[in-house]
């Protein structure tokens, strides 16, 4: 927790004792490589599903990804409900992506930086399974 807050302070995203971090500037580059967990309606219309994405700061074409790119893309999807961005980590063996600390949230109405620590971590395999 302290390391996370220190990183945000260093990047001038929050003040000394602030927990609610504030609105996201859509024109800013991502501050961290991000594990994005998106809640969407199922295609069949029966319930919802979480879909996880690994979002690096730098794209394959070496340009930096903006918060506005992510938020705009998902908000225009019909099935989109909300998304939570976590600090991207890897397990010790390097086989799984890991999300422990949430640092931003957005839905159709708001986009804010906020800190939350998960009691149960989210995992995603590093390599996709080929069928």
C-alpha distance (Angstrom), angle and dihedral (degrees) to the residues before:
residue distance angle dihedral
X1 . . .
X2 3.79 . .
X3 3.80 92.2 .
X4 3.81 90.2 51.1
X5 3.81 92.7 50.2
X6 3.80 90.2 45.9
X7 3.83 90.9 53.8
X8 3.80 90.9 50.5
X9 3.82 92.0 48.2
X10 3.79 91.1 49.4
X11 3.79 90.1 53.3
X12 3.84 89.3 48.5
X13 3.83 91.8 -118.7
X14 3.82 95.6 127.5
X15 3.78 141.0 19.5
X16 3.81 125.2 -117.0
X17 3.84 103.1 -80.2
X18 3.79 101.7 17.3
X19 3.84 119.1 129.2
X20 3.80 98.9 171.2
X21 3.75 97.7 63.4
X22 3.80 101.9 -164.8
X23 3.75 143.9 -126.9
X24 3.79 121.2 -21.2
X25 3.79 118.3 -115.2
X26 3.81 103.4 -135.0
X27 3.81 92.1 -153.0
X28 3.83 94.7 59.0
X29 3.79 122.7 99.2
X30 3.79 117.6 -116.2
X31 3.80 110.2 -82.6
X32 3.79 94.5 -151.0
X33 3.80 139.8 20.0
X34 3.79 99.6 -94.8
X35 3.78 139.8 -142.2
X36 3.83 101.1 -153.2
X37 3.81 118.6 -161.6
X38 3.81 112.3 -167.3
X39 3.80 125.2 -168.1
X40 3.81 111.9 -147.1
X41 3.79 137.9 169.3
X42 3.78 113.6 -102.9
X43 3.79 115.8 -104.8
X44 3.78 89.9 -122.5
X45 3.80 89.3 56.7
X46 3.81 95.3 -121.3
X47 3.81 108.5 118.6
X48 3.78 133.1 -45.9
X49 3.79 138.8 -70.3
X50 3.81 136.2 -158.2
X51 3.81 115.7 -127.6
X52 3.82 118.3 -166.5
X53 3.81 126.0 -148.0
X54 3.80 132.2 -174.1
X55 3.81 107.2 -139.5
X56 3.82 117.5 -172.9
X57 3.81 120.3 -161.2
X58 3.81 92.2 -123.4
X59 3.80 120.8 54.5
X60 3.80 123.0 -139.7
X61 3.83 88.3 -99.5
X62 3.87 87.8 57.4
X63 3.83 94.9 -112.8
X64 3.79 117.9 128.7
X65 3.79 119.9 -108.9
X66 3.83 116.5 -124.0
X67 3.79 126.9 -143.7
X68 3.80 86.8 -124.6
X69 3.83 90.4 59.1
X70 3.81 91.6 58.4
X71 3.77 97.0 40.0
X72 3.81 95.4 46.2
X73 3.82 92.9 46.6
X74 3.79 95.2 52.4
X75 3.80 97.5 38.1
X76 3.81 90.9 58.8
X77 3.84 91.6 55.4
X78 3.82 110.9 101.1
X79 3.81 93.7 -141.5
X80 3.83 95.6 49.3
X81 3.83 118.4 121.4
X82 3.85 106.3 162.5
X83 3.80 142.7 -40.3
X84 3.78 135.7 -141.7
X85 3.79 122.9 -157.2
X86 3.79 119.4 -149.5
X87 3.78 133.9 -172.6
X88 3.81 104.8 -94.8
X89 3.77 116.3 -121.6
X90 3.79 138.2 161.9
X91 3.77 130.6 -133.3
X92 3.82 117.6 -109.5
X93 3.79 92.5 -100.9
X94 3.84 90.8 50.5
X95 3.80 94.2 -128.2
X96 3.82 99.0 108.7
X97 3.80 135.9 47.2
X98 3.78 110.4 -131.7
X99 3.82 134.5 -154.4
X100 3.82 118.2 -163.2
X101 3.81 107.5 145.7
X102 3.80 125.8 44.3
X103 3.79 114.9 -146.8
X104 3.80 104.3 171.3
X105 3.79 142.3 22.5
X106 3.78 134.1 -169.0
X107 3.77 139.2 176.4
X108 3.80 132.6 163.9
X109 3.83 92.7 -69.5
X110 3.78 107.6 35.1
X111 3.78 143.1 23.7
X112 3.81 116.3 -164.7
X113 3.77 142.3 162.0
X114 3.79 110.3 -122.1
X115 3.77 134.5 160.0
X116 3.81 121.5 -129.5
X117 3.80 130.1 158.5
X118 3.79 118.8 -145.4
X119 3.78 120.3 -132.9
X120 3.82 89.3 -159.2
X121 3.79 113.7 39.5
X122 3.80 125.2 -136.2
X123 3.82 118.8 -125.8
X124 3.80 133.5 -166.5
X125 3.84 126.3 179.9
X126 3.82 113.7 -106.4
X127 3.81 92.6 -138.1
X128 3.78 123.4 48.2
X129 3.77 118.2 -123.1
X130 3.79 111.8 -115.4
X131 3.78 116.8 -140.9
